[in-house]
Every structure is written in C-alpha cells, then in structure tokens.
C-alpha cells in the first residue's frame, strides 16, 4: 500500500493550489479525481466555461458596440450553439494542459478514480477499469467541490430541462429560456443569453436576489438587465413544471404561467461528498453535503483532515479556493505562511459585470459606522464615452472617523478588473485622500475612482491637521 505525506481528493482550484504548494515543498503528494481530465468543476463546468461562454457571446453578438451601431448590430448574424462551444473547448483544452504540466513539473502524482475513506488514515480508489487501490497518508485534503442540486419536482431530461452542467452542452440556442434561481449562476446565464436576444425569464421565489451585494448596486443592476430584456419574476414560488414537448410551462404560486423552449434550473448546489464515506473518517456534513472547517487553518473536526474550496461553503469562489488550498497545504505540512488578506473581491460575470470588495452600505449601517458615499458613473468618464458606455457605476464607502475606504461596489464593463485597485487600498488601510491625491491614467475607467473619491471628499469634514498645514502655508506666504 502506497503512503503519501498528503493526499488531495479533488483537483479544482483548492486541490490544484494545495498540490503545487506541497510539490514545491518537496513532499510526496497525490491528487485523486474521478474525472479522466483534471481541473474539477472550475475547469469543466463552472468558472472557466461560463466566463469563456460570456466572452464569446459578447464578441459574436457585438454587444459592446451596440450603443454606437444600434441594437440590431451583430458581428455574426446567425449564431449557433457550435459557435459558442468551439471557443469553449479550445479554452478548456488549454487549461487542462497547463494544469497537467504544473503537476508534472512539481512531481505531483495523480490517480483517476472514485475515492472513499476506509478510515481516517486510509482511502480506497475505484478506477473505471474496475480496479481498487488502497492508499494511506499522514494528511488529507478534501476539495471535491460541489454538484448541481436536482430536486425530484423538476422534470430534467438533459435537452429542454437542464441543470447548469448540462446547459454547456446545449445542441441549439433556444429562442426563449426560463432560468430558475437568481443566484450567481442563474443571473450570469440569464444575462448572457439575453445579450444573444434570447427571450429570458428569470424566476426567483424570494422577494430579493443577490442579497450579499449592496442594495443600491442591485437596484442599478436590476434596471439594466430589465432594460436589456430580462423578465425578472421575484417573490413567487414554482408550483408546477410541465414538459409539453415543444415547450416548457411553469406555473407560479401567484397564478401566472411562463412558457419557453428551454428551462435552466440553477437554484443551488450541493457539496460533492456523498460518495466519500466521510463517516469512516469520523466526519459529518451538513444538510447540503458541506464540511465544517476552522477558517484559519482549514482543519476539519479530525485535525489531520482538511477541507477547502466550494465543499466548505461561502464564499465558493475559484479565487478564494486557490488561497484556501495553499494555506491548508502549508499548515498540513508544518510550513509557515502568510495569512489570507482580510478583504477579497467578489466577482459576478453577468452582463453587466458586478464586483465588490469590503462592506456594503447595509453592513456599515448595521455596525453603526458613520460614513460618507462617493459615486461615479462610467458615462462621466472620457473612456466611458469612447467605449460607448451608457451605464456603469462605481461606489465607495468611507469612514467619517478614520477617512478609510471600507467598501467598494462596481457594476458595469470591466468591474471584475477595476475592483483590484479597491482591494489593494482596502487591505493597506488607505483613505479617501489616496484617491484625491493620486493621478490615474487618462482616459481610463479607473478614473472613476478619482471622481468617486472627490465626490465623497468634498462632503467630508476637513481634518485638523489639514487646517494646520494650510494655516502654516498662509503664514509663510504672508511673511515672504
């Protein structure tokens, strides 16, 4: 029986980062994944595919140029499913190739198969060939990610009623689409296909959606997606879903009916732990199959078994999973490392993009922090005019007591890139003065930081030290 310093179950972002870190520490490490191609959900059905699909949609549809050339403008008149999938497959092949090269370069062993715990120190791996291998390790990392939630009430058939994994394999682009679930995945796909001029109805049983995002931002975002053609139905649960052959009909609790050619069910995901037999290792999962861990070390209730990535729940981002995997591997292998940054960016790759870092206005109010708000509209920037942006907003929140920036929210083109300026200033405890003093390239969308900073600065009280410096300057001028 082979023995390793660290066995990692799952090769998504968390597993990948942990394996490479362990390899660089010259430890004996094995990655087990049930897929014949490594990368996990992130590479094959989640992060990379959905973002590649978004970019393809925006390019082929000519979405970014429609403010100049009209709503009927398209780069390609007849866009088919194969047009979307060809670029997708090229990107995925590249991602897998890079990952396999990284594993080989860092001497990381890999094994295809379905892993299950036999005890807290041993696992069995069943391969597709029917063979079973037993392995042991000093430490384990569970990074199996999530799988789609598929309720029995939904008539899934893989063609017209699909989950978010099956949606990527669509044989044709429907003329109308129902998306159930206004979470991150549902909102991303609904807005993408609306950009293709597909008639999209987005259904969410709750009265609100994306509740972790600043409400002001959501109001702006809601206005934009409705203007773009998304029919947003909030506050009514689904009573019945019927596959009528040539269409799907959904009956809502409020008495309304929605009909479309295809339905995408994107209401939640479950931790992919049901086949791991974690009970044999002394572990338990919650009702959604997720593991509970110490958020500083990523240790589970069994100290030598770690958990990282989407399988441990919020925030369930590829970016944070990469960090979690690296930190978990360092702790497991008794190697000192820097702690994670307190503020991380959250990105939603919808059309338009949303990205936030730090606190929302609602959180500031809950904590009783006196604050000032600075807002900039992309149309106020020269770069926005050049790009033809009619919408887009950057909002910053500053403490009146310390002048520190405590939250930034962006909706619009390039939001997920622009947010990193805010992240750096947040983590370095910067103030509103940074945005006023510093020069930004002109013309750029980043100039919105200067505009928003000045918007808040001009309404904030002038600190005493500023007055002293100004008075000293006036005195010297008078003497001179």
C-alpha positions as CSV (number, residue, x, y, z in Angstrom):
1,X,0.0,0.0,0.0
2,X,1.4,3.4,-1.1
3,X,1.9,6.0,1.5
4,X,1.9,9.8,1.0
5,X,2.6,12.9,3.0
6,X,-0.6,14.5,1.6
7,X,-3.4,13.0,-0.4
8,X,-5.8,15.5,-2.0
9,X,-9.2,14.4,-3.2
10,X,-10.4,16.7,-5.9
11,X,-8.4,18.7,-8.5
12,X,-10.3,22.0,-8.6
13,X,-8.7,25.3,-7.6
14,X,-8.2,24.4,-4.0
15,X,-6.8,20.9,-4.8
16,X,-4.6,22.3,-7.5
17,X,-3.1,25.0,-5.4
18,X,-2.5,22.6,-2.5
19,X,-0.9,20.0,-4.7
20,X,1.5,22.5,-6.3
21,X,2.4,24.0,-2.9
22,X,3.1,20.6,-1.5
23,X,5.2,19.7,-4.6
24,X,7.3,22.9,-4.2
25,X,7.9,21.8,-0.6
26,X,9.3,18.6,-2.0
27,X,6.7,16.4,-0.2
28,X,5.2,13.2,-1.6
29,X,1.7,14.3,-2.7
30,X,-1.1,12.6,-4.6
31,X,-4.2,14.1,-6.3
32,X,-7.2,11.8,-6.8
33,X,-10.0,12.8,-9.1
34,X,-12.9,10.8,-10.5
35,X,-12.7,12.7,-13.8
36,X,-10.4,11.4,-16.6
37,X,-9.3,15.1,-17.1
38,X,-8.2,17.1,-14.1
39,X,-9.4,20.6,-13.2
40,X,-12.6,19.9,-11.4
41,X,-15.9,21.8,-11.8
42,X,-14.0,25.1,-12.2
43,X,-12.4,24.0,-15.4
44,X,-15.0,21.7,-16.9
45,X,-18.5,23.0,-16.0
46,X,-18.1,26.1,-13.8
47,X,-15.8,29.1,-13.7
48,X,-13.8,28.8,-16.9
49,X,-16.6,27.5,-19.2
50,X,-19.1,30.1,-18.1
51,X,-16.7,33.0,-18.4
52,X,-15.5,31.8,-21.8
53,X,-19.1,31.5,-22.9
54,X,-19.7,35.0,-21.7
55,X,-16.8,36.4,-23.7
56,X,-17.9,34.5,-26.8
57,X,-21.4,35.8,-26.5
58,X,-20.3,39.4,-26.1
59,X,-17.9,39.2,-29.1
60,X,-20.1,37.4,-31.6
61,X,-23.2,39.4,-30.7
62,X,-21.4,42.7,-31.0
63,X,-23.0,43.7,-27.6
64,X,-20.2,46.2,-26.7
65,X,-20.7,48.2,-29.9
66,X,-24.5,48.4,-30.0
67,X,-24.6,51.8,-28.4
68,X,-22.7,53.1,-31.5
69,X,-24.3,51.0,-34.2
70,X,-27.8,50.2,-32.9
71,X,-29.4,47.3,-31.1
72,X,-29.7,45.3,-34.3
73,X,-25.8,45.3,-34.8
74,X,-24.2,41.8,-34.7
75,X,-20.7,40.6,-35.6
76,X,-22.2,37.3,-36.8
77,X,-25.8,37.2,-37.9
78,X,-26.6,33.6,-37.3
79,X,-25.0,32.5,-34.1
80,X,-25.4,28.8,-33.3
81,X,-24.6,26.5,-30.4
82,X,-21.4,25.3,-32.1
83,X,-20.1,28.8,-32.4
84,X,-20.3,29.1,-28.6
85,X,-18.8,25.7,-27.9
86,X,-15.8,25.8,-30.3
87,X,-14.0,28.5,-28.3
88,X,-15.1,26.8,-25.1
89,X,-13.4,23.6,-26.0
90,X,-10.2,25.3,-27.0
91,X,-10.0,27.1,-23.7
92,X,-10.7,24.0,-21.7
93,X,-8.1,22.0,-23.5
94,X,-5.5,24.7,-22.8
95,X,-6.5,24.9,-19.1
96,X,-6.1,21.1,-18.6
97,X,-2.8,21.1,-20.5
98,X,-1.4,23.8,-18.2
99,X,-2.6,22.0,-15.1
100,X,-1.1,18.7,-16.1
101,X,2.2,20.4,-16.9
102,X,2.2,22.1,-13.5
103,X,1.6,18.8,-11.8
104,X,4.4,17.1,-13.8
105,X,6.8,19.9,-13.2
106,X,6.2,19.8,-9.4
107,X,6.3,16.0,-9.2
108,X,2.7,15.6,-8.1
109,X,1.3,12.1,-8.6
110,X,-2.2,11.8,-10.0
111,X,-4.8,9.0,-10.0
112,X,-8.1,8.7,-11.8
113,X,-10.9,7.2,-9.8
114,X,-13.6,7.5,-7.2
115,X,-12.1,7.8,-3.7
116,X,-13.8,6.8,-0.4
117,X,-12.4,6.8,3.2
118,X,-11.8,3.4,4.8
119,X,-10.5,5.1,8.0
120,X,-9.2,8.5,9.0
121,X,-5.7,7.5,7.5
122,X,-6.7,5.3,4.5
123,X,-8.7,5.6,1.3
124,X,-9.8,3.3,-1.4
125,X,-9.8,4.4,-5.0
126,X,-12.0,2.6,-7.5
127,X,-11.0,3.2,-11.2
128,X,-13.2,2.9,-14.2
129,X,-11.4,-0.3,-15.1
130,X,-12.8,-1.9,-12.0
131,X,-9.6,-2.0,-10.0
132,X,-9.4,-0.9,-6.4
133,X,-6.3,0.7,-4.9
134,X,-5.8,1.3,-1.2
135,X,-3.7,4.3,-0.1
136,X,-2.6,5.9,3.1
137,X,-1.4,9.3,4.1
138,X,-0.3,11.5,7.1
139,X,-2.6,14.3,6.0
140,X,-5.7,14.6,3.7
141,X,-7.3,17.5,1.9
142,X,-10.9,17.2,0.8
143,X,-11.5,19.6,-2.1
144,X,-14.2,17.8,-4.1
145,X,-16.2,21.0,-4.8
146,X,-20.0,20.9,-5.4
147,X,-22.5,19.3,-7.7
148,X,-25.8,20.6,-9.1
149,X,-28.9,20.4,-6.9
150,X,-31.6,18.4,-8.8
151,X,-35.0,18.3,-7.0
152,X,-37.4,15.5,-7.8
153,X,-40.1,18.0,-8.7
154,X,-38.2,19.2,-11.8
155,X,-38.6,17.0,-14.9
156,X,-34.9,17.0,-16.0
157,X,-34.4,15.4,-19.4
158,X,-31.0,16.7,-20.5
159,X,-32.3,18.6,-23.5
160,X,-35.0,21.1,-22.7
161,X,-35.0,20.9,-18.9
162,X,-31.4,21.0,-17.8
163,X,-29.1,21.9,-14.9
164,X,-26.1,24.2,-15.1
165,X,-23.7,21.4,-16.0
166,X,-25.8,20.1,-18.9
167,X,-26.5,23.6,-20.1
168,X,-23.0,23.9,-21.5
169,X,-23.7,21.0,-23.9
170,X,-26.8,22.6,-25.5
171,X,-27.4,21.4,-29.1
172,X,-29.0,24.6,-30.1
173,X,-29.7,28.1,-28.8
174,X,-33.3,28.4,-27.8
175,X,-35.5,31.3,-28.8
176,X,-36.8,31.6,-25.3
177,X,-35.4,30.5,-21.9
178,X,-36.6,30.2,-18.3
179,X,-33.9,30.4,-15.7
180,X,-34.9,29.2,-12.2
181,X,-32.8,30.6,-9.4
182,X,-31.5,34.2,-9.3
183,X,-28.2,33.3,-7.6
184,X,-24.8,34.0,-9.2
185,X,-25.1,31.1,-11.7
186,X,-28.6,31.8,-12.7
187,X,-28.0,35.6,-13.1
188,X,-24.9,35.0,-15.2
189,X,-26.6,32.7,-17.7
190,X,-29.8,34.7,-17.9
191,X,-28.0,37.9,-18.7
192,X,-25.6,36.2,-21.2
193,X,-28.4,34.7,-23.2
194,X,-30.4,38.0,-23.1
195,X,-27.4,39.5,-24.9
196,X,-27.9,36.9,-27.6
197,X,-31.5,38.4,-28.0
198,X,-33.0,35.2,-26.4
199,X,-36.2,36.0,-24.5
200,X,-35.2,35.2,-20.9
201,X,-37.5,34.9,-17.9
202,X,-35.6,34.8,-14.6
203,X,-37.6,33.3,-11.7
204,X,-36.7,33.7,-8.0
205,X,-39.0,32.5,-5.2
206,X,-37.6,35.1,-2.8
207,X,-38.5,38.8,-3.0
208,X,-34.9,39.8,-3.4
209,X,-31.8,38.3,-5.0
210,X,-28.0,38.6,-4.6
211,X,-28.6,39.8,-1.0
212,X,-24.9,39.9,-0.2
213,X,-24.5,42.8,-2.7
214,X,-25.1,46.4,-1.8
215,X,-28.8,47.2,-2.4
216,X,-28.0,50.4,-4.3
217,X,-25.9,48.4,-6.7
218,X,-28.6,45.8,-7.2
219,X,-31.2,48.5,-8.0
220,X,-28.9,49.8,-10.7
221,X,-28.2,46.3,-12.0
222,X,-31.9,45.3,-12.0
223,X,-32.7,48.4,-14.1
224,X,-30.0,47.5,-16.6
225,X,-31.0,43.8,-17.0
226,X,-34.7,44.7,-17.4
227,X,-33.7,47.3,-20.0
228,X,-31.7,44.6,-21.7
229,X,-34.8,42.3,-22.0
230,X,-34.6,40.0,-18.9
231,X,-38.1,39.4,-17.5
232,X,-37.3,39.3,-13.7
233,X,-40.0,37.5,-11.7
234,X,-39.4,37.8,-7.9
235,X,-41.4,36.7,-4.9
236,X,-43.4,33.7,-6.3
237,X,-42.5,30.0,-5.9
238,X,-42.9,27.4,-8.6
239,X,-45.9,25.2,-8.1
240,X,-45.6,23.0,-11.2
241,X,-43.2,22.5,-14.1
242,X,-44.6,20.7,-17.2
243,X,-42.6,19.4,-20.2
244,X,-45.1,19.7,-23.0
245,X,-42.7,18.5,-25.7
246,X,-42.5,21.6,-27.9
247,X,-42.3,23.9,-24.8
248,X,-41.8,24.0,-21.1
249,X,-44.6,25.5,-19.0
250,X,-44.0,26.8,-15.4
251,X,-47.0,27.6,-13.1
252,X,-46.2,30.1,-10.3
253,X,-47.9,30.3,-6.9
254,X,-49.2,33.8,-7.8
255,X,-51.3,32.3,-10.6
256,X,-49.0,33.4,-13.5
257,X,-47.7,31.0,-16.1
258,X,-44.4,31.2,-18.0
259,X,-43.7,29.3,-21.3
260,X,-40.4,28.8,-23.0
261,X,-38.5,26.4,-25.3
262,X,-35.9,25.5,-22.6
263,X,-35.6,25.7,-18.8
264,X,-32.3,26.0,-16.9
265,X,-32.6,25.1,-13.2
266,X,-29.8,26.9,-11.3
267,X,-31.2,27.1,-7.8
268,X,-28.3,25.9,-5.6
269,X,-25.5,23.4,-5.4
270,X,-24.6,20.6,-3.0
271,X,-21.2,19.6,-1.6
272,X,-19.9,16.6,-3.6
273,X,-19.3,14.4,-0.5
274,X,-22.0,11.8,-0.8
275,X,-19.6,9.1,-2.2
276,X,-16.6,9.9,0.1
277,X,-17.8,7.8,3.1
278,X,-16.6,10.6,5.4
279,X,-18.3,8.9,8.3
280,X,-15.5,6.3,8.2
281,X,-13.0,9.1,8.9
282,X,-15.0,10.5,11.8
283,X,-16.5,13.4,9.8
284,X,-20.0,14.8,9.3
285,X,-21.5,17.0,6.6
286,X,-24.4,19.5,6.8
287,X,-27.8,19.1,5.0
288,X,-26.1,20.4,1.8
289,X,-23.2,18.0,2.0
290,X,-20.7,20.6,3.1
291,X,-17.8,20.3,5.6
292,X,-17.2,22.5,8.6
293,X,-13.6,23.7,9.0
294,X,-11.5,26.1,11.0
295,X,-11.4,29.1,8.7
296,X,-7.8,29.9,9.6
297,X,-6.2,26.5,9.2
298,X,-8.9,24.7,7.2
299,X,-8.8,21.7,9.5
300,X,-11.9,19.7,9.9
301,X,-13.1,18.1,13.2
302,X,-10.4,15.5,12.5
303,X,-7.2,17.6,12.7
304,X,-5.2,15.8,10.0
305,X,-8.0,16.0,7.5
306,X,-8.5,19.4,5.9
307,X,-11.3,20.9,3.7
308,X,-11.0,23.7,1.2
309,X,-12.9,25.2,-1.8
310,X,-16.6,25.1,-2.5
311,X,-17.1,22.0,-0.4
312,X,-16.8,24.2,2.8
313,X,-19.4,26.7,1.6
314,X,-19.2,30.5,1.4
315,X,-17.7,32.3,-0.5
316,X,-17.4,29.5,-3.0
317,X,-15.1,31.4,-5.4
318,X,-12.3,30.0,-7.5
319,X,-10.1,32.8,-6.3
320,X,-10.6,32.2,-2.6
321,X,-10.4,28.4,-3.2
322,X,-6.9,28.8,-4.6
323,X,-5.9,30.7,-1.5
324,X,-7.6,28.2,0.9
325,X,-5.8,25.2,-0.8
326,X,-2.4,26.8,-0.5
327,X,-2.9,27.8,3.2
328,X,-4.3,24.4,4.0
329,X,-1.3,22.6,2.4
330,X,1.2,24.8,4.3
331,X,-0.5,24.2,7.6
332,X,-0.8,20.5,7.0
333,X,2.9,20.3,6.1
334,X,4.0,22.4,9.1
335,X,5.3,25.3,6.9
336,X,4.8,28.9,8.0
337,X,2.9,31.1,5.5
338,X,1.2,34.5,5.4
339,X,-2.4,34.7,6.5
340,X,-5.1,35.4,3.9
341,X,-5.9,39.1,3.3
342,X,-9.0,40.2,5.2
343,X,-10.7,41.7,2.2
344,X,-11.2,39.7,-1.0
345,X,-13.0,40.7,-4.2
346,X,-16.3,39.1,-5.2
347,X,-17.0,38.9,-9.0
348,X,-20.2,38.1,-10.8
349,X,-19.7,37.7,-14.6
350,X,-23.1,38.8,-15.6
351,X,-24.0,41.3,-18.3
352,X,-23.2,43.8,-17.0
353,X,-20.5,42.6,-14.5
354,X,-20.7,43.1,-10.8
355,X,-17.8,43.2,-8.4
356,X,-17.5,44.2,-4.8
357,X,-14.8,44.3,-2.0
358,X,-15.3,45.2,1.6
359,X,-18.6,46.3,3.3
360,X,-21.9,47.2,1.7
361,X,-23.9,50.2,2.8
362,X,-26.2,47.9,4.7
363,X,-23.3,46.4,6.7
364,X,-22.0,49.9,7.5
365,X,-25.4,50.8,8.9
366,X,-25.7,47.6,10.9
367,X,-22.3,48.2,12.6
368,X,-23.2,51.8,13.3
369,X,-20.2,53.2,11.4
370,X,-20.7,56.9,10.4
371,X,-19.8,57.0,6.7
372,X,-19.8,59.1,3.5
373,X,-20.5,57.8,0.0
374,X,-18.7,58.7,-3.2
375,X,-20.3,57.7,-6.6
376,X,-19.0,57.9,-10.2
377,X,-20.9,57.0,-13.3
378,X,-18.9,55.5,-16.2
379,X,-20.6,57.9,-18.6
380,X,-18.9,60.7,-16.7
381,X,-15.5,59.5,-17.8
382,X,-14.0,60.2,-21.2
383,X,-13.1,56.5,-21.5
384,X,-16.7,55.6,-20.9
385,X,-17.7,57.9,-23.8
386,X,-15.1,56.4,-26.1
387,X,-16.4,52.9,-25.3
388,X,-20.0,54.0,-25.7
389,X,-21.0,53.1,-22.1
390,X,-24.4,54.3,-21.2
391,X,-24.4,52.6,-17.8
392,X,-22.0,51.6,-15.1
393,X,-21.3,52.8,-11.6
394,X,-18.6,52.8,-9.1
395,X,-19.5,53.4,-5.4
396,X,-17.1,53.9,-2.5
397,X,-17.8,54.0,1.2
398,X,-15.6,55.9,3.6
399,X,-15.5,56.1,7.4
400,X,-16.1,59.6,8.6
401,X,-14.0,58.9,11.7
402,X,-10.8,57.4,10.1
403,X,-11.4,58.5,6.4
404,X,-10.6,54.9,5.5
405,X,-12.2,53.3,2.5
406,X,-14.3,50.4,3.9
407,X,-16.2,49.2,0.8
408,X,-16.3,49.5,-2.9
409,X,-19.0,48.3,-5.3
410,X,-18.9,48.4,-9.1
411,X,-21.4,47.5,-11.7
412,X,-20.6,47.8,-15.4
413,X,-17.9,47.0,-18.0
414,X,-14.6,45.8,-16.5
415,X,-15.9,45.7,-12.9
416,X,-14.1,42.5,-12.1
417,X,-10.8,44.0,-13.2
418,X,-11.3,47.5,-11.7
419,X,-12.1,46.1,-8.2
420,X,-8.4,45.2,-7.6
421,X,-7.5,48.8,-7.1
422,X,-10.1,49.0,-4.3
423,X,-8.8,45.7,-2.8
424,X,-5.3,46.9,-2.6
425,X,-6.3,50.2,-0.9
426,X,-8.6,48.4,1.5
427,X,-6.0,45.9,2.6
428,X,-3.4,48.6,3.0
429,X,-5.9,50.7,5.1
430,X,-5.9,53.5,2.7
431,X,-8.1,56.6,3.0
432,X,-10.2,58.8,0.7
433,X,-7.0,61.0,0.4
434,X,-5.3,58.4,-1.7
435,X,-7.9,58.7,-4.5
436,X,-7.8,62.5,-4.3
437,X,-4.0,62.9,-4.3
438,X,-3.1,60.2,-6.9
439,X,-3.2,60.6,-10.7
440,X,-5.0,57.9,-12.8
441,X,-4.2,57.3,-16.4
442,X,-6.5,59.4,-18.7
443,X,-8.7,58.3,-20.3
444,X,-9.5,55.2,-18.4
445,X,-12.4,53.7,-16.5
446,X,-10.1,53.6,-13.4
447,X,-10.5,57.4,-13.4
448,X,-13.9,56.7,-11.9
449,X,-12.0,56.1,-8.6
450,X,-10.8,59.8,-8.7
451,X,-14.4,61.0,-9.4
452,X,-16.0,59.0,-6.7
453,X,-13.2,59.9,-4.3
454,X,-13.7,63.6,-4.9
455,X,-17.4,63.2,-4.6
456,X,-17.0,62.0,-1.1
457,X,-14.0,64.2,-0.2
458,X,-16.0,67.4,-1.0
459,X,-18.7,66.4,1.6
460,X,-16.4,65.2,4.3
461,X,-15.1,67.5,7.1
462,X,-11.6,68.8,6.7
463,X,-9.2,67.2,9.3
464,X,-7.5,69.4,11.8
465,X,-4.0,68.6,10.5
466,X,-5.1,69.8,7.1
467,X,-6.1,73.2,8.6
468,X,-2.8,73.4,10.4
469,X,-0.8,72.8,7.2
470,X,-2.9,75.3,5.3
471,X,-2.5,78.0,8.1
472,X,1.3,77.4,8.1
473,X,1.4,77.8,4.4
474,X,-0.6,81.1,4.5
475,X,1.7,82.4,7.3
476,X,4.9,81.7,5.3
477,X,3.3,83.3,2.2
478,X,2.4,86.4,4.2
479,X,6.0,86.7,5.6
480,X,7.5,86.1,2.2
